[in-house]
């Protein structure tokens, strides 16, 4: 399959997933299998999904419906899907098409993890990258370059220092330059978080609003398009936040709503907190990241809550 065909198939998957009211578990299984075939599938799907989520035109398509009295539901669904596919190709025809039209450099490699997966990359320069759940990155270590583009997700970097060839991570309009370092990078819409565990690192903006920060152990930088703020965390606190490296999640008086959100990052079966008062209850403990039953049993036994299956989700309530 060519790069163009991969892009086209990714767009079709995204549009079908967003517009098909009859989307089933079999459809999701087929999509998961396609995403797992090669990293390029995951990259193409993420770009198409990002285009869908960010584009106002597609928002309009989602809200628009032809006259129901004149068109049956199936006709409306087919019309919407075709219109959305066409719009996606117009929107992605610039950045995404240019990306896929150019053959990838043989020295650049793409890597990805699916929901709940943890992968460790051993790089040729002696550095190591641990990828958390649902993460996509590209690495280039050719011709003296040591560059990684973190497309999305979360990764822990253990970098072998080389002053002549700095290791640079690009993410969400910023770059992190290694100065002999172990650090965590976590992406979110329009921002990144960098937590320094060991050594030193510099966080720079990569746009018109230039700003930077030099990090030392325990520093946590949150960088947006307009600013970088730095706070301090203790090593034990950072260790808890990195517990995913051992497959665990650690909570310390954490609101149940935040616990559910964290578990949802690692599992396809999602937890929903139906009651705001329940959402504010706090939990202390260490749990396997992919063991949804563990947190459900805790909610039942500790708080006397109920957990029911509704539309493929687990709803926790009183």
Secondary structure, 3 states (H helix, E strand, C coil): CCHHHHHHHHHHHHHHHHHCCCCCHHHHHHHHHHHHHCHHHHHHHHHHHHHHHHCHHHHHHHHCCCCCCCCCHHHHHHHHHHHHHHHHHHHHCCHHHHHHHCCCCCCEEEEECCCCCCEEEECCCCCEEEECCCCEEEEECCCCCCEEEEEECEEEEECCCCCCCCCEEEECCEEEEEEEEEEEEEEECCEEEEEEEEEEEEEEECCCCCCEEEEECCEEEEECCCCEEEEECCHHHHHHHCHHHHCEEEEEEEEHHHHHHHHHHHCCCCEEECCHHHHCCEEEEEEECCCHHHHHHHHHHHHCCEEEEECCEEEEEC
